[in-house]
Amino acid sequence: MEEVLNTLISIKKELEEQRIEIRETGKNVTEKVTQNITSIFEEKFLVWEGKLGEMKEKVENQEKRIHYLEKQTRVRNLVFFGIEENETSYKSFEENIIKWIEQYFSIKLTYSDIQEIKRLGKKQERPRPTVVTFTTLGIKIEIFKQKRALKDTQYYMKEDFPKYVLEKRKALQEQLKLEREKGNTAILKYDKLIVSKYQSKRKYRSSPDNTPQINIDKYTQASKKNKTKQIGKTVTRSNSITEGVIKPSMLNFLVNKNTIKTNNNQESNSENI
């Protein structure tokens, strides 16, 4: 009887050892399978990540090309605001624009100097902006340099930018204002803010009785009537469309790159775009 019990105990022990061994083997197999699957997924993920990076780079390059082409198509454009809508046909529209340019800029154009004229947006109470595409860049530059000829009139002009550039320039307006308040020369050039920092050199003198220093710039300026620039400070002018008064921008009439919208609300913020 005792031998039977010992045999059973021995068998039980062997079974337990086998069970443990099977469990460990199964655990090792599971770990190896998991590692293999993980390794396969990692390899595929790296491949997909590489392809995604290539596609992203291609898309970025395509966007740059599109932006460049869009910029080039607008490089000879000017947008005029406030011109009355009294044209009855495209020909009369061209005649009105040619006469208007000659009247305010003293530049006599012919029909061959203009490639295209169009209005932006749907017809409403106020005149819609007029986009004029000139046949040469030189004509556009010559007219745009005389933008101040429209000062104190109901008219004004701006350069023609894509919608995404207009939105970016609008977002930079607050920073532009802050930089100018700091005394820096700041302009918007296309979709970038250009800031020129300078330090004004001022002359000071001390009185014999140790009184506070006195700034004598304002006294010396009175005797130098023919000088318009102070030492250390250069006044720069730009053809940037950031100059001007508070007037509606093209964003009032644009909804996206391909469509246009009506905006009956007057803008309350300064958008020198």
C-alpha positions as CSV (number, residue, x, y, z in Angstrom):
1,M,0.0,0.0,0.0
2,E,2.8,2.3,0.9
3,E,4.5,1.6,-2.5
4,V,1.3,2.5,-4.3
5,L,1.1,5.8,-2.4
6,N,4.7,6.6,-3.2
7,T,4.1,5.8,-6.9
8,L,1.1,8.1,-7.0
9,I,3.1,10.9,-5.3
10,S,5.9,10.4,-7.8
11,I,3.4,10.5,-10.7
12,K,1.8,13.6,-9.3
13,K,5.1,15.3,-8.9
14,E,6.1,14.5,-12.5
15,L,2.8,15.8,-13.8
16,E,3.3,19.1,-11.8
17,E,6.7,19.5,-13.3
18,Q,5.4,18.8,-16.8
19,R,2.6,21.3,-16.2
20,I,5.1,24.0,-15.1
21,E,7.3,23.1,-18.0
22,I,4.4,23.4,-20.5
23,R,3.4,26.7,-18.9
24,E,6.9,28.1,-19.2
25,T,7.2,26.8,-22.8
26,G,3.9,28.5,-23.7
27,K,5.0,31.7,-22.1
28,N,8.2,31.7,-24.1
29,V,6.3,30.9,-27.3
30,T,3.9,33.8,-26.5
31,E,6.7,36.2,-25.9
32,K,8.5,35.2,-29.1
33,V,5.3,35.5,-31.2
34,T,4.6,38.9,-29.6
35,Q,8.2,40.0,-30.3
36,N,7.9,38.8,-33.9
37,I,4.6,40.5,-34.5
38,T,5.9,43.7,-32.8
39,S,9.0,43.6,-34.9
40,I,7.0,43.1,-38.1
41,F,4.7,46.0,-37.2
42,E,7.7,48.2,-36.4
43,E,9.3,47.5,-39.7
44,K,6.1,48.2,-41.6
45,F,5.5,51.4,-39.5
46,L,9.0,52.6,-40.4
47,V,8.2,52.0,-44.1
48,W,4.9,53.7,-43.8
49,E,6.5,56.6,-41.9
50,G,9.1,57.0,-44.6
51,K,6.5,57.0,-47.4
52,L,4.4,59.5,-45.4
53,G,7.4,61.8,-45.0
54,E,8.0,61.6,-48.8
55,M,4.4,62.4,-49.5
56,K,4.4,65.2,-47.1
57,E,7.5,66.7,-48.7
58,K,5.9,66.3,-52.1
59,V,2.7,68.1,-50.9
60,E,4.8,70.9,-49.4
61,N,6.7,71.3,-52.6
62,Q,3.5,71.3,-54.6
63,E,2.0,74.0,-52.3
64,K,5.1,76.1,-52.8
65,R,4.8,75.8,-56.5
66,I,1.1,76.7,-56.4
67,H,1.8,79.7,-54.2
68,Y,4.6,80.8,-56.5
69,L,2.4,80.5,-59.6
70,E,-0.4,82.2,-57.9
71,K,1.9,85.0,-56.9
72,Q,3.2,85.3,-60.4
73,T,-0.3,85.5,-61.9
74,R,-1.0,88.5,-59.6
75,V,2.3,90.3,-59.9
76,R,1.0,92.7,-62.6
77,N,-2.3,93.3,-60.8
78,L,-3.5,96.3,-58.9
79,V,-6.8,96.6,-57.0
80,F,-8.6,99.9,-57.0
81,F,-11.3,100.8,-54.5
82,G,-14.1,103.3,-54.8
83,I,-14.4,103.5,-58.6
84,E,-18.0,104.0,-59.4
85,E,-19.9,101.1,-61.2
86,N,-21.4,103.0,-64.1
87,E,-20.0,100.8,-66.9
88,T,-22.5,99.3,-69.3
89,S,-20.2,96.9,-71.1
90,Y,-16.7,95.6,-70.8
91,K,-15.5,98.1,-73.4
92,S,-17.0,101.0,-71.5
93,F,-15.4,99.5,-68.3
94,E,-12.0,99.7,-70.0
95,E,-12.6,103.2,-71.2
96,N,-13.6,104.4,-67.7
97,I,-10.5,102.8,-66.2
98,I,-8.2,104.3,-68.8
99,K,-9.7,107.8,-68.3
100,W,-9.6,107.4,-64.5
101,I,-5.9,106.5,-64.5
102,E,-5.1,109.4,-66.8
103,Q,-7.1,111.8,-64.6
104,Y,-5.5,110.9,-61.3
105,F,-2.0,109.6,-62.3
106,S,-1.4,111.6,-65.5
107,I,-0.5,108.4,-67.2
108,K,-2.0,107.9,-70.7
109,L,-2.7,104.2,-71.4
110,T,-4.1,102.4,-74.4
111,Y,-6.2,99.3,-74.6
112,S,-3.1,97.2,-75.3
113,D,-1.7,98.3,-71.9
114,I,-4.5,96.4,-70.1
115,Q,-4.8,92.7,-70.2
116,E,-8.0,92.3,-68.1
117,I,-10.3,94.2,-65.8
118,K,-12.8,92.7,-63.4
119,R,-14.9,93.4,-60.3
120,L,-14.6,91.5,-57.1
121,G,-17.7,90.2,-55.3
122,K,-21.4,90.5,-56.0
123,K,-22.9,93.9,-56.8
124,Q,-24.0,95.8,-53.7
125,E,-24.5,99.4,-52.6
126,R,-20.9,100.4,-52.4
127,P,-18.7,100.1,-55.5
128,R,-16.9,96.7,-55.7
129,P,-13.1,96.6,-55.9
130,T,-11.7,96.7,-59.5
131,V,-8.8,94.3,-60.3
132,V,-6.7,95.6,-63.3
133,T,-4.1,93.3,-64.9
134,F,-1.6,95.3,-66.9
135,T,0.3,93.8,-69.8
136,T,3.7,94.8,-68.3
137,L,5.1,95.0,-64.7
138,G,6.6,98.4,-65.5
139,I,3.1,100.0,-66.0
140,K,1.9,98.5,-62.6
141,I,5.0,99.8,-60.8
142,E,4.7,103.3,-62.4
143,I,1.1,103.6,-61.2
144,F,1.7,102.1,-57.8
145,K,4.5,104.5,-57.1
146,Q,2.0,107.4,-57.4
147,K,-0.5,105.9,-54.9
148,R,-0.3,109.1,-52.9
149,A,-2.0,110.9,-55.7
150,L,-5.2,109.4,-54.4
151,K,-4.7,111.0,-51.0
152,D,-7.8,113.0,-49.8
153,T,-10.0,111.3,-52.4
154,Q,-12.5,108.5,-52.1
155,Y,-10.2,106.2,-54.0
156,Y,-7.3,104.1,-52.9
157,M,-5.3,101.2,-54.3
158,K,-3.7,98.0,-53.0
159,E,-1.6,95.2,-54.4
160,D,-3.3,92.0,-55.3
161,F,-2.5,89.1,-52.9
162,P,-4.0,85.6,-52.6
163,K,-6.5,85.1,-49.7
164,Y,-4.1,83.2,-47.5
165,V,-1.6,86.1,-47.8
166,L,-4.2,88.6,-46.9
167,E,-5.2,86.6,-43.8
168,K,-1.5,86.3,-42.8
169,R,-0.9,90.1,-43.3
170,K,-4.1,90.8,-41.3
171,A,-2.7,88.6,-38.4
172,L,0.5,90.5,-38.5
173,Q,-1.1,94.0,-38.1
174,E,-1.1,93.9,-34.3
175,Q,2.6,93.1,-34.2
176,L,3.3,95.7,-36.9
177,K,1.6,98.3,-34.7
178,L,3.6,97.3,-31.6
179,E,6.9,97.5,-33.5
180,R,6.1,101.0,-34.7
181,E,5.1,102.1,-31.2
182,K,8.5,100.9,-30.0
183,G,10.1,103.3,-32.5
184,N,11.2,100.7,-35.0
185,T,10.8,100.9,-38.7
186,A,8.4,98.1,-39.6
187,I,6.7,97.2,-42.9
188,L,4.8,94.2,-44.3
189,K,6.5,92.7,-47.3
190,Y,4.2,90.2,-49.0
191,D,3.5,87.8,-46.1
192,K,6.4,88.7,-43.8
193,L,7.0,91.4,-41.2
194,I,10.2,93.3,-41.8
195,V,11.5,95.2,-38.7
196,S,14.5,97.6,-38.7
197,K,15.7,98.5,-35.2
198,Y,17.6,101.7,-34.5
199,Q,18.7,103.7,-31.5
200,S,18.2,107.5,-31.7
201,K,21.4,109.4,-30.8
202,R,20.5,112.4,-28.8
203,K,22.7,115.2,-27.5
204,Y,22.6,116.2,-23.9
205,R,24.3,118.9,-21.9
206,S,24.7,119.4,-18.2
207,S,24.2,122.8,-16.5
208,P,26.9,124.1,-14.3
209,D,24.8,123.8,-11.2
210,N,24.3,120.0,-11.6
211,T,20.7,120.4,-12.7
212,P,19.2,117.5,-14.7
213,Q,20.4,117.0,-18.2
214,I,18.5,118.8,-20.9
215,N,17.7,117.4,-24.3
216,I,18.9,120.1,-26.8
217,D,17.7,118.4,-30.0
218,K,14.5,120.5,-30.1
219,Y,16.6,123.7,-29.8
220,T,19.0,122.8,-32.5
221,Q,16.3,121.7,-34.9
222,A,14.8,125.2,-35.0
223,S,18.1,126.5,-36.5
224,K,18.3,123.7,-39.0
225,K,15.2,124.2,-41.1
226,N,16.7,122.6,-44.2
227,K,17.5,119.3,-42.4
228,T,14.8,116.7,-42.4
229,K,16.7,113.8,-40.8
230,Q,18.2,113.5,-37.3
231,I,21.5,111.9,-36.7
232,G,21.2,108.1,-36.3
233,K,17.7,107.9,-37.6
234,T,16.9,107.0,-41.2
235,V,13.4,107.5,-42.4
236,T,12.5,104.8,-44.9
237,R,9.6,104.7,-47.3
238,S,8.1,101.6,-48.7
239,N,5.7,100.8,-51.4
240,S,4.1,98.4,-49.0
241,I,0.3,98.5,-48.9
242,T,0.5,98.8,-45.1
243,E,0.4,102.6,-45.5
244,G,-2.9,104.3,-45.7
245,V,-6.0,105.0,-43.7
246,I,-8.7,102.7,-42.3
247,K,-10.4,101.3,-45.4
248,P,-12.1,98.0,-46.3
249,S,-9.7,95.3,-47.6
250,M,-10.1,92.6,-50.2
251,L,-11.0,90.1,-47.4
252,N,-14.4,91.9,-47.3
253,F,-15.1,90.5,-50.8
254,L,-13.3,87.1,-50.8
255,V,-14.5,83.9,-49.3
256,N,-11.7,81.6,-50.6
257,K,-9.3,81.2,-53.5
258,N,-12.0,80.3,-56.0
259,T,-15.2,82.0,-54.8
260,I,-16.3,85.5,-53.7
261,K,-18.8,86.8,-51.2
262,T,-20.8,89.8,-50.3
263,N,-19.9,91.7,-47.1
264,N,-22.3,94.4,-46.2
265,N,-20.6,95.2,-42.9
266,Q,-18.1,98.0,-42.7
267,E,-14.8,97.0,-41.2
268,S,-14.1,98.5,-37.8
269,N,-10.4,97.4,-37.5
270,S,-7.5,98.9,-39.5
271,E,-6.5,96.4,-42.2
272,N,-3.6,98.0,-44.2
273,I,-3.2,95.0,-46.3
